[in-house]
Amino acid sequence: MEEEAPIIYGLDFQARSLCAQYGETEMVRFLIGTQSLKSENSIHCVEYDEESVLVSKFVYPHPLGEIWQTNAHPNQADIIGTVHKGQNQKMSATIYKMSPVPTNGQSIDTLDSTSHGQLEAIASLEISDEKEVAKFLWQPNDGNKVVTVSTDSQINLWDFGNEGKVQNSLHSDPLCKIHNQVTAANWSPHHGTNQVAVAMETNLQVVDLRSVNKGSIYNIENAHIEPIRDLDFNPNRQYYMATCGDDGCVKFWDVRNLSSPVLNRHDHYHWVWQVRFNVFHDQLVLSAGSDARVVLTSAASLSSEPFGKLMSDDKDNDDDEDVRSPLADGVITAYEEHEDSVYSVAWSSADSWTFASLSYGGRLLIHRVPRSLKHSILF
Amino acid sequence: MSKEATDNDKRKRNNLLSQYYGITEEKDVENLFDVDGKHFNADAYVDKLVQETSLKQLIDKEQELVREIQSLDSEMQTLVYENYNKFILATDTIRQMKSDFKTMEDEMEKLVQDMSQIATFANSISSNLQDRRQQITKLSNIHELLKNLQFLFDLPTKLKSSVEEKNYSLAVKYYAKSEQVLKDFGDHPSFSGIQSDCQEIVTTLRKCLKDQFVRAEVTSHELEESASLLSKLGESSTSLALEFTVINKGRLEKDLDDLSTYTTSGENNGEAVLAFIEKCCNTALNNAALTIATFNNIFPLASAKDSEGLIDMAVDVINRLCPIVKTKVVEIIGFEINEGCCLSLVAALDKFHRRLLAVQRLLMSDKQWSSILITDVAQIISNRAAENLVVKWTEELQGWRDSWNNDNQPHGSVKFIEGALIEHIHRTLVALTAFVGNHVTFSQDYQFRQTFGRRHVREDVFIMSLKKLSIMLSNLCNATGKDNASPTLILVLSRVAIDFNQNLAQSLLSLIEEQFDIPAGFQGDNLTPLSAVAADFKQASQTLLQRYVQSESHVLVQMIRKSMDSRDWLTTSEPRSVRPVIKRVLEEISRVDSHAAQLYEEGSRKDRSSDSSRRTHHSSRMQQKSSWSSLGPSQLDSSLLNNIQKLFSERIDLSGTVEPNKGSVVMAVIKICLKGFLECVRLKTFGKYGIQQIQVDCYYLQLFLWRFTFDENLVHSLLDEILSSAVQRCLEPVLMEPGVVELICER
């Protein structure tokens, strides 16, 4: 499979958090939160222009300390939430309004590149003085709710109104009595967006926000033998999700039968820090690990796209025959251009074939999936 | 009577008496003084008495002697009287006899006269009876004839009764005896009746015989009897032969049915098989042979067409018998294949084979019944043996997995486990050698030996089971949770896999080649090359080693992670010592090192540097470290230093390829472990003392880790990275003086 050289963008700061700017649907744009104890942190907005193969950036200083998580609002391009640690060494979550932000479809180059942007804190999601925030989640579809999970596995639900008003509507008892650190959390886009999954070290619990104190809907004890670092729901198939962890494995689960994963990939040599489904082609799964590698995995057997069944029949003969065979499960490409641990990876919201990965040293790589793979999926 | 004379007289008498009674005289001088003795000397006795005894005693003795003499005298008198009386009585008797004999003589004379008279009378009588005697002879002849006639007249009744008594042979005998007569005199009116009666009875007889012939439960002896009787009665041999065939077919089919529903009761499979084969031979096979023999006996002159039907029938029976035997034998022998049952099975098969060959000779058939049967059974048994072997191995492996004691020394365990695995396959092979034993008739067939050795033992048992073993070994390490195997066991098994890869498989194959007549190193005939199996084991050992590295480093990383999480690094106090967890980690690594060293060779150093150069290298690192500590917080701006450092250190390769040598294994564990440490450090924020603690820990690790690896640079660069990451994550990065660090570490 031919590989296209990645676009490299250096940040000069350590960084852990990366996400696509979901509100922007035409430009390939990513948001990166830097993590530095000594210098001022910022949100870097990086735009990649496919035609000119140029990368532009715009920086929004982040005064509240190092950024551990960056979460863009699912619809509104100018709204962002971060989990950060400031001078008081306490993990907190804040929602900002970014300005200026180009209108949809406009390049970031239209902004004045000599100036800096501004982050206007709309809401600080403080629960109490002692509680620290472990995870911050936007409601997946319309983003009018927010969940924060505190380190003691307490779930807090916040209403986020259009006019920027934030109101705490619920907080749960800790999910787990034993002190287990919350290592990952995610919000399911299915089931009326009522389900939130929280991983505490090796155990995974999924709760219903409507009956959050009545125990979990289901849980996976020892889903991984070492702590779970991230999990993601298949955006198109409601019963499937993926988890990854320190054991170097990416596991795919059918939540209707949790006795064993439906697919277990062990393609990393060290901890896997993030796993992400492609929203449009959910057979494509990215995982990033501290072995400095990004792995593009095919989970075709679990995909919502009926590849090779409906489509290959009539086109088998007339198209080029080399890529016609159905995509098998397994590694498609392993990207080894990073020098340090890769903590974050994100698919672009504008172009389903582009993704970015971020390593600790602040190196951002923007990749495109191999063209042959794209062809084999599309045609 | 003078005393001397009496003495002499007495001696004479005594001599006579003793001669009469056969007593030889004893010359006993001592008895001179015994009054009753033979050599008594009165003078000597008296002299002795006078000399030895007192007067009073003498007197007493005299009186005593006198008394004795008197009593002896009276006794003698009585005896003399009695004898005299008897003598007189005898004289009287003799006289009486004399007169009696005289009368007897007279009577004897009279008797002689009478006897001569009787003789004359007798002569006259005999001459008178001469005529009569001839008449009597004639009469007796007539009587004989009449008796024969009587037999003829009685024949129908007799036949009838003997038929009724089922004494068929007697009936046939009678009939045969009279048949000719009846035929000759059949036209005589008085005989024709008899003849028709006889015909009638003989028809019944024939019917009876046929019935007997047809009945299923008769023995073949009876069958033979009836057949011969029938042929004596003039039955056609062709129809008889046909009927014979049909009847025997029925009987053989019953045997087959019996055999196919045969159930064993015994618990010993080997004996059960022997019993079953015994039964096969004794019933179906034996009966088939007997049928043919009987047929040949009864119909010695049977035409080819007649015997063809029979032979077809027999062939058909054997055609059906073989699959029954195969199914049954395989069923009875069960799934536990051991040496004993194999020996019994082979003995049983061999017996069957020989019997079958004998029958085959009778049939003059060239079908390969027994060789097909035996090859099939051998194949099934081989497959089962292989399955068994795999089951045994699985149990064995599960047993080790479940009862693994972490104190077990790897080296000994490898030998032990290999021994046990080899033992099982040896046992299987020994069991299978039964098939090619020297005394076994069927294994003399070259074709069989070749197929059995190559296809079944080598391919089905050896290759297949080893392939499965390699899969089992790699699967063992995939199990998680309850079935998780101890890391040490995994390491041990990786060595076991390597040993199989390097020599065990080869030596087992050589053993097989030797025992089963396969040319050494033979590759043709579509045999799987040993290298394929060896490759599987190599793969398995690789998987196991990687798994071992994962498990061991998992434990270590977990320890480090827990220790990092359990401390508040911002507010921790000034380091006074290396954290216990670091020492613990080192202990574990040294344990891994010693375990790996027991099983694997050292491995080669990446760049073999002499001791001195290592020392200089070491000191240069130290200089670099000391230069760090002199840097103030402001100069330590992370990214620049970080990036410069990155330029010089190579990218750490964490990929899981572990070479099968000690250095590589330990290095892999150390790498993953330190990388985990690094990741943990990056998740924390450190205060002044926090970073100093990390500095102490790193220095301590550096002091001790180099001895486990052949790539110090890598360890150093990882440790540097940990420290520099910690510096970056530190609010107040003031490092300790290297001297203090050294002091703490050496304490």
Chai-1 contact restraints between the chains, C-beta under 6 A:
chainA,res_idxA,chainB,res_idxB,connection_type,confidence,min_distance_angstrom,max_distance_angstrom,comment,restraint_id
A,D12,B,S639,contact,1.0,0.0,6.0,A-B,restraint_1
A,Q89,B,T685,contact,1.0,0.0,6.0,A-B,restraint_2
A,Y269,B,L654,contact,1.0,0.0,6.0,A-B,restraint_3
A,Y269,B,S655,contact,1.0,0.0,6.0,A-B,restraint_4
A,Y269,B,G656,contact,1.0,0.0,6.0,A-B,restraint_5
A,H270,B,L654,contact,1.0,0.0,6.0,A-B,restraint_6
A,H270,B,K675,contact,1.0,0.0,6.0,A-B,restraint_7
A,S290,B,E679,contact,1.0,0.0,6.0,A-B,restraint_8
A,D291,B,L654,contact,1.0,0.0,6.0,A-B,restraint_9
A,E339,B,K646,contact,1.0,0.0,6.0,A-B,restraint_10
A,E339,B,R651,contact,1.0,0.0,6.0,A-B,restraint_11
